[in-house]
């Protein structure tokens, strides 16, 4: 691959994200998740490291599957408490110039007319640096708290998600013509009514006459992130996603996933090479191999196994407290996060994982590979994934916050820049928008082959 690799900081506006227990590590600042200045510092650091975006995970509900109650999740801070990540984006954008912001939002518990307005506003306020990570939500507790008798099944959630995005695309792409806004002080006409259109959407889940309440933003449609792993999810990603998060833990699994999603994208009339694939990585770096290994050992010592099992129980939609620690994990089709299940069954068919092994492996960054070593060694692995496996970039997961990010920016990024894998500090970005950072100069709008533009 000839282009440089792309970097997202994968984080969450909560005490813990995907390394349960690390908030106890000396010097960790995870408990500052509600502090605006913590997030502005994170944004500046990530931008200094040449990151394309800060990618916020999010979840609705509490992880109450483990032990059939919420006690462990609340006591051990399993992605609880957590704030709305969307609301910290303007503060982070104000102190940066180029870095983008990807925000996770659910199509199951929102309305497309409202969400379209929110993201148009964010795209305006950030000068086109916003992405939406589209999820369908998986926790029963979210359904209960948002007025549903039970969680929707996966097929219904994805059917709703398809229609949800269809409504948003119509509002973002079709409702206002490019020159609808005149702002003519002499005539007193701000917008031309003939160039602002209703969408008159009548569907199974939504009735939205329109028009959109916002004028076109720099990107119109925010960059679309997605991480579908089930059959429904892969097809959904192939139709909609511009940036795809491949959560498989092995090279073979990642290659199979990318090949499959590209094939589905081609079937949907899209150029499969326009999709950008990311994998999660957990970099643990030291000036020497020995220091990196010692740091890794200390990180593992702070892993909270009970909290990890509570997190995984929600991911897998099965109560792991009911299983013997040495029991083998058998494949099931889950209505929660299929990718996590697949990681320990389908992705590695020759290995049988016990509950204990899954918990130990997932304590730092869940299913993502741990890259432990010197800056050169970590860079070697990233370069291999990029040039040999074919991924376009990485969702960098933290163990200790913000030290994991600072270590990566100060130690690994200079090595990546030396190899030409990350642009030099004085390089001009390819454009002002996040989409241009991912796809190239002049591509601030959705590609013509995207379903929203058809």
C-alpha positions as CSV (number, residue, x, y, z in Angstrom):
1,X,0.0,0.0,0.0
2,X,1.4,3.4,-1.0
3,X,-0.6,5.8,1.1
4,X,0.3,6.6,4.7
5,X,-1.5,4.9,7.6
6,X,-4.4,6.5,9.5
7,X,-4.7,6.7,13.2
8,X,-7.8,7.1,15.5
9,X,-7.6,7.4,19.3
10,X,-10.3,4.9,20.4
11,X,-11.6,6.2,23.7
12,X,-14.8,6.7,25.7
13,X,-16.2,9.5,27.9
14,X,-16.3,7.2,30.9
15,X,-14.1,6.0,33.7
16,X,-13.3,2.8,31.8
17,X,-13.4,1.9,28.2
18,X,-11.9,-1.6,27.3
19,X,-9.2,-2.1,30.0
20,X,-11.2,-2.7,33.1
21,X,-9.4,-1.9,36.3
22,X,-6.7,0.3,34.8
23,X,-8.2,3.4,36.5
24,X,-6.5,2.2,39.6
25,X,-3.0,2.4,38.0
26,X,-0.8,5.0,39.7
27,X,-1.1,8.3,37.7
28,X,-4.0,7.2,35.6
29,X,-6.5,10.0,35.0
30,X,-9.5,8.1,33.9
31,X,-11.5,9.6,36.7
32,X,-11.1,13.0,35.0
33,X,-13.5,11.8,32.2
34,X,-15.9,14.6,33.2
35,X,-13.3,17.3,33.1
36,X,-13.4,19.5,29.9
37,X,-9.7,20.3,30.2
38,X,-8.8,16.6,30.2
39,X,-10.5,16.2,26.8
40,X,-8.9,19.3,25.3
41,X,-5.5,18.1,26.4
42,X,-6.2,14.7,24.8
43,X,-7.3,16.4,21.6
44,X,-4.1,18.5,21.4
45,X,-1.9,15.4,22.1
46,X,-3.6,13.3,19.4
47,X,-3.4,16.1,16.9
48,X,0.3,16.5,17.7
49,X,0.7,12.8,16.9
50,X,-0.8,13.1,13.5
51,X,-4.0,11.3,14.4
52,X,-6.9,11.6,12.0
53,X,-9.6,11.5,14.7
54,X,-10.6,11.0,18.3
55,X,-13.1,8.1,18.0
56,X,-15.6,8.0,20.9
57,X,-17.2,4.7,21.7
58,X,-20.5,4.9,23.6
59,X,-23.1,2.6,25.0
60,X,-26.8,2.9,26.1
61,X,-27.7,1.1,29.3
62,X,-25.6,-0.7,32.0
63,X,-23.8,-4.0,31.8
64,X,-26.2,-6.0,34.0
65,X,-25.9,-9.4,32.3
66,X,-23.1,-10.7,34.5
67,X,-24.7,-12.1,37.7
68,X,-28.0,-10.9,36.3
69,X,-27.6,-7.5,38.0
70,X,-25.8,-4.2,37.7
71,X,-23.7,-4.5,40.9
72,X,-20.4,-5.4,39.3
73,X,-20.7,-2.9,36.5
74,X,-21.5,0.0,38.9
75,X,-18.9,-1.0,41.6
76,X,-16.1,-1.7,39.1
77,X,-16.9,1.2,36.7
78,X,-17.6,-1.0,33.7
79,X,-18.2,1.8,31.2
80,X,-20.3,3.3,34.0
81,X,-20.6,6.2,34.7
82,X,-20.3,7.6,31.3
83,X,-21.1,11.0,29.7
84,X,-22.4,12.0,26.3
85,X,-19.3,12.2,24.1
86,X,-21.0,14.4,21.6
87,X,-21.1,17.3,24.0
88,X,-17.3,17.5,24.5
89,X,-16.6,17.7,20.7
90,X,-17.0,21.5,20.4
91,X,-14.5,22.1,23.2
92,X,-12.0,19.8,21.6
93,X,-12.5,21.3,18.2
94,X,-11.9,24.8,19.6
95,X,-8.3,24.0,20.7
96,X,-7.4,22.1,17.5
97,X,-7.2,22.8,13.8
98,X,-7.2,19.5,11.8
99,X,-8.1,16.5,13.9
100,X,-11.6,15.0,13.4
101,X,-14.1,13.5,15.9
102,X,-16.1,10.3,15.4
103,X,-19.1,10.0,17.7
104,X,-21.0,6.7,18.3
105,X,-24.7,7.1,18.0
106,X,-27.5,4.4,18.0
107,X,-30.1,4.2,15.3
108,X,-32.3,2.2,17.7
109,X,-32.9,4.8,20.4
110,X,-32.8,8.0,18.4
111,X,-34.9,9.8,15.7
112,X,-33.2,10.5,12.4
113,X,-34.7,14.1,12.1
114,X,-33.1,15.1,15.4
115,X,-29.8,13.3,14.9
116,X,-29.4,14.8,11.4
117,X,-29.8,18.3,12.9
118,X,-27.3,17.5,15.7
119,X,-24.6,16.3,13.3
120,X,-25.1,19.1,10.8
121,X,-24.6,21.5,13.7
122,X,-21.4,19.7,14.8
123,X,-20.1,19.6,11.2
124,X,-20.6,23.4,11.0
125,X,-19.0,24.1,14.4
126,X,-16.0,21.9,13.6
127,X,-15.5,23.1,10.0
128,X,-16.3,19.6,8.6
129,X,-14.3,17.4,11.1
130,X,-17.1,15.1,12.3
131,X,-17.9,11.4,11.7
132,X,-20.8,9.2,13.0
133,X,-20.1,5.7,14.2
134,X,-23.4,4.0,13.5
135,X,-24.5,1.3,16.0
136,X,-27.7,-0.5,16.7
137,X,-27.3,-1.0,20.5
138,X,-27.4,-4.4,22.2
139,X,-28.1,-4.1,26.0
140,X,-31.5,-5.0,27.3
141,X,-31.1,-2.3,30.0
142,X,-31.0,0.3,27.3
143,X,-34.3,-0.9,25.8
144,X,-36.0,-0.9,29.3
145,X,-34.8,2.6,30.1
146,X,-35.9,4.0,26.8
147,X,-39.5,2.8,26.9
148,X,-39.4,-0.6,25.2
149,X,-40.7,-3.8,26.6
150,X,-37.7,-5.8,25.3
151,X,-34.6,-5.4,23.1
152,X,-35.3,-5.5,19.3
153,X,-34.0,-8.5,17.6
154,X,-31.0,-8.0,15.4
155,X,-32.8,-8.2,12.0
156,X,-35.3,-5.5,13.2
157,X,-32.5,-3.3,14.5
158,X,-30.7,-3.4,11.2
159,X,-33.9,-2.9,9.2
160,X,-34.6,0.2,11.3
161,X,-30.9,1.3,10.9
162,X,-31.2,1.1,7.1
163,X,-34.3,3.3,7.1
164,X,-32.8,5.6,9.7
165,X,-29.8,6.3,7.6
166,X,-31.9,6.7,4.4
167,X,-33.9,9.5,6.2
168,X,-30.6,11.1,7.3
169,X,-29.1,10.9,3.8
170,X,-32.2,12.5,2.3
171,X,-32.0,15.4,4.9
172,X,-28.3,15.9,4.5
173,X,-27.9,15.4,0.8
174,X,-31.2,16.3,-0.9
175,X,-33.2,18.7,1.1
176,X,-31.1,21.9,0.5
177,X,-29.5,22.7,-2.8
178,X,-25.9,24.0,-2.7
179,X,-26.9,27.5,-3.5
180,X,-30.1,27.7,-1.5
181,X,-28.7,30.2,1.0
182,X,-28.4,33.7,-0.5
183,X,-28.1,35.9,2.6
184,X,-29.1,38.8,0.4
185,X,-29.4,41.9,2.7
186,X,-30.8,44.1,0.0
187,X,-33.7,41.8,-0.9
188,X,-34.2,40.5,2.6
189,X,-34.1,36.9,1.3
190,X,-31.9,34.6,3.3
191,X,-32.8,31.3,1.6
192,X,-34.5,30.5,-1.7
193,X,-37.7,28.5,-0.9
194,X,-37.6,26.9,-4.3
195,X,-34.2,25.3,-3.4
196,X,-35.3,23.9,0.0
197,X,-37.2,20.7,-0.5
198,X,-39.3,18.4,1.7
199,X,-38.2,14.7,1.6
200,X,-41.7,13.3,2.3
201,X,-40.4,10.1,3.7
202,X,-43.0,7.5,4.6
203,X,-41.5,4.2,5.8
204,X,-42.1,1.3,8.1
205,X,-40.3,2.9,11.1
206,X,-40.3,6.7,10.3
207,X,-42.5,9.4,8.8
208,X,-40.5,12.5,8.1
209,X,-41.8,15.1,5.8
210,X,-38.9,17.5,6.1
211,X,-37.3,19.7,5.0
212,X,-34.0,19.6,6.9
213,X,-33.7,22.3,9.5
214,X,-30.0,23.1,8.8
215,X,-28.3,24.5,5.7
216,X,-25.6,22.3,4.2
217,X,-22.5,21.8,6.3
218,X,-19.0,21.4,5.0
219,X,-19.3,17.7,4.5
220,X,-23.1,17.6,4.3
221,X,-23.1,14.0,5.5
222,X,-20.6,13.2,8.3
223,X,-18.1,10.5,7.6
224,X,-19.7,7.2,8.3
225,X,-17.9,4.7,10.6
226,X,-19.3,1.2,11.2
227,X,-18.1,-2.1,12.7
228,X,-20.7,-4.7,11.8
229,X,-19.5,-8.3,12.2
230,X,-22.6,-10.4,11.9
231,X,-24.1,-11.2,8.5
232,X,-26.5,-8.3,8.9
233,X,-23.7,-6.0,10.2
234,X,-21.4,-6.8,7.3
235,X,-24.0,-6.0,4.7
236,X,-24.9,-2.8,6.5
237,X,-21.2,-1.7,6.7
238,X,-20.7,-2.6,3.0
239,X,-23.7,-0.4,2.0
240,X,-23.0,2.6,4.2
241,X,-19.5,2.7,5.8
242,X,-16.6,4.8,4.7
243,X,-14.4,3.7,7.6
244,X,-14.8,0.1,8.8
245,X,-13.6,-1.2,12.2
246,X,-12.5,-4.8,11.8
247,X,-12.5,-6.4,15.2
248,X,-11.0,-9.8,14.3
249,X,-8.0,-10.7,16.4
250,X,-6.0,-12.6,13.7
251,X,-4.5,-11.7,10.4
252,X,-6.5,-14.4,8.7
253,X,-9.7,-13.2,10.3
254,X,-9.0,-9.6,9.3
255,X,-8.3,-10.6,5.7
256,X,-11.4,-12.7,5.5
257,X,-13.5,-9.8,6.9
258,X,-12.1,-7.2,4.6
259,X,-12.5,-9.5,1.5
260,X,-16.1,-10.2,2.4
261,X,-17.1,-6.6,3.1
262,X,-15.4,-5.4,-0.1
263,X,-17.3,-8.0,-2.1
264,X,-20.6,-6.9,-0.5
265,X,-19.7,-3.3,-1.2
266,X,-19.1,-4.1,-4.9
267,X,-22.5,-5.8,-5.0
268,X,-24.0,-2.6,-3.6
269,X,-22.5,-0.6,-6.5
270,X,-19.6,0.9,-4.6
271,X,-15.9,0.9,-5.3
272,X,-14.7,-1.5,-2.7
273,X,-11.2,0.1,-2.6
274,X,-12.8,3.4,-1.4
275,X,-13.5,1.8,2.0
276,X,-10.9,2.4,4.8
277,X,-10.4,-0.5,7.2
278,X,-9.1,-0.1,10.7
279,X,-8.2,-2.6,13.4
280,X,-7.8,-2.0,17.1
281,X,-4.4,-2.2,18.7
282,X,-3.1,-1.9,22.2
283,X,0.4,-0.4,22.1
284,X,2.5,-0.9,25.2
285,X,5.8,0.8,24.4
286,X,9.1,1.3,26.3
287,X,12.5,2.7,25.4
288,X,13.8,-0.9,25.7
289,X,12.1,-4.3,25.3
290,X,12.7,-5.0,28.9
291,X,10.9,-1.8,30.0
292,X,8.0,-2.5,27.7
293,X,7.6,-6.0,29.1
294,X,7.8,-4.7,32.7
295,X,5.1,-2.2,31.9
296,X,3.0,-4.9,30.3
297,X,3.3,-7.1,33.4
298,X,2.3,-4.2,35.6
299,X,-0.7,-3.4,33.5
300,X,-1.8,-7.0,33.6
301,X,-1.5,-6.9,37.4
302,X,-4.1,-4.1,37.5
303,X,-6.6,-5.9,35.3
304,X,-10.0,-6.4,37.1
305,X,-11.1,-9.9,36.1
306,X,-14.6,-9.5,37.5
307,X,-15.1,-6.2,35.6
308,X,-13.8,-7.8,32.4
309,X,-16.3,-10.7,32.8
310,X,-19.1,-8.2,33.3
311,X,-18.1,-6.3,30.2
312,X,-17.8,-9.5,28.1
313,X,-21.1,-10.8,29.4
314,X,-22.7,-7.7,27.9
315,X,-20.8,-8.0,24.7
316,X,-21.6,-11.7,24.3
317,X,-25.2,-11.5,25.7
318,X,-24.5,-14.4,28.1
319,X,-23.9,-14.5,31.8
320,X,-20.3,-15.7,32.2
321,X,-20.7,-15.9,36.0
322,X,-22.8,-19.0,35.4
323,X,-19.9,-20.8,33.6
324,X,-17.0,-22.7,35.1
325,X,-13.8,-20.7,34.5
326,X,-12.3,-23.7,32.7
327,X,-15.4,-24.3,30.5
328,X,-14.9,-23.9,26.7
329,X,-16.5,-21.0,25.0
330,X,-18.8,-22.4,22.3
331,X,-20.0,-20.4,19.3
332,X,-23.5,-18.8,19.4
333,X,-25.3,-16.3,17.2
334,X,-25.8,-13.4,19.6
335,X,-28.1,-10.4,19.4
336,X,-25.3,-8.4,21.1
337,X,-21.8,-8.0,19.6
338,X,-21.2,-10.8,17.2
339,X,-17.6,-9.8,16.5
340,X,-16.6,-10.5,20.1
341,X,-18.1,-14.0,19.9
342,X,-16.5,-14.7,16.5
343,X,-13.1,-13.6,17.8
344,X,-12.9,-16.6,20.1
345,X,-14.7,-19.1,17.9
346,X,-14.9,-18.6,14.1
347,X,-11.7,-16.4,13.8
348,X,-9.5,-19.1,15.5
349,X,-11.2,-22.5,14.7
350,X,-8.2,-24.5,15.7
351,X,-8.1,-23.1,19.3
352,X,-10.6,-23.7,22.0
353,X,-10.8,-20.8,24.6
354,X,-11.9,-21.3,28.2
355,X,-13.8,-18.6,30.0
356,X,-10.7,-17.9,32.1
357,X,-8.5,-17.5,29.1
358,X,-11.0,-15.1,27.4
359,X,-11.1,-12.9,30.5
360,X,-7.3,-12.8,30.8
361,X,-6.8,-12.0,27.2
362,X,-9.5,-9.3,27.1
363,X,-8.5,-7.5,30.2
364,X,-6.4,-5.0,28.2
365,X,-8.2,-3.8,25.1
366,X,-10.6,-6.8,24.7
367,X,-10.0,-8.7,21.4
368,X,-7.3,-6.4,19.9
369,X,-3.7,-7.5,19.6
370,X,-1.2,-6.1,22.2
371,X,1.9,-4.6,20.6
372,X,4.6,-4.8,23.3
373,X,8.1,-3.5,22.6
374,X,10.3,-0.7,21.6
375,X,9.2,2.1,19.3
376,X,10.9,0.3,16.5
377,X,9.2,-3.0,17.3
378,X,5.8,-1.5,17.6
379,X,6.3,0.4,14.4
380,X,7.4,-2.8,12.7
381,X,4.1,-4.5,13.6
382,X,2.0,-1.5,12.5
383,X,3.9,-1.4,9.2
384,X,3.3,-5.1,8.7
385,X,-0.4,-4.8,9.3
386,X,-0.6,-1.9,6.9
387,X,1.6,-3.0,4.1
388,X,1.3,-6.8,4.2
389,X,-2.2,-7.4,5.6
390,X,-3.7,-4.4,3.9
391,X,-5.4,-2.4,6.7
392,X,-5.5,1.3,6.2
393,X,-5.2,2.3,9.8
394,X,-5.5,1.7,13.5
395,X,-7.9,2.4,16.4
396,X,-5.4,3.0,19.2
397,X,-6.7,1.7,22.5
398,X,-5.5,3.1,25.8
399,X,-4.6,1.1,28.9
400,X,-3.6,4.0,31.1
401,X,-5.0,7.4,30.4
402,X,-3.5,9.6,29.0
403,X,-0.1,7.9,29.4
404,X,-0.8,5.3,26.7
405,X,-1.6,8.0,24.2
406,X,1.4,10.2,25.3
407,X,3.8,7.2,25.0
408,X,2.5,6.4,21.5
409,X,2.8,10.0,20.3
410,X,6.2,10.7,21.8
411,X,7.8,7.3,21.1
412,X,6.1,5.5,18.2
413,X,4.9,8.4,16.0
414,X,8.5,9.8,15.4
415,X,9.5,6.3,14.2
416,X,6.4,6.1,11.9
417,X,7.3,9.6,10.6
418,X,10.9,8.5,10.0
419,X,9.5,5.7,7.8
420,X,7.1,7.9,5.9
421,X,4.1,6.1,7.4
422,X,2.7,9.3,9.1
423,X,3.0,12.7,7.5
424,X,5.7,15.0,8.9
425,X,4.7,17.6,11.4
426,X,4.9,20.5,8.9
427,X,2.9,18.7,6.2
428,X,-0.3,20.4,5.0
429,X,-3.4,18.3,5.5
430,X,-5.1,17.2,2.2
431,X,-8.1,19.4,3.0
432,X,-10.1,21.0,5.8
433,X,-12.5,18.1,6.3
434,X,-12.1,14.7,8.0
435,X,-13.3,12.9,4.8
436,X,-10.4,14.5,2.9
437,X,-8.0,13.2,5.5
438,X,-9.3,9.7,4.9
439,X,-10.0,9.8,1.1
440,X,-7.9,12.5,-0.3
441,X,-7.9,16.2,-1.3
442,X,-11.1,17.5,-2.7
443,X,-13.3,14.7,-1.4
444,X,-15.2,16.5,1.3
445,X,-18.5,15.1,0.1
446,X,-19.7,11.5,-0.1
447,X,-18.4,9.7,-3.1
448,X,-20.8,9.6,-6.1
449,X,-21.1,5.8,-5.8
450,X,-22.3,5.9,-2.2
451,X,-26.0,4.9,-1.9
452,X,-26.8,8.3,-0.4
453,X,-25.7,10.0,-3.7
454,X,-27.6,7.6,-6.0
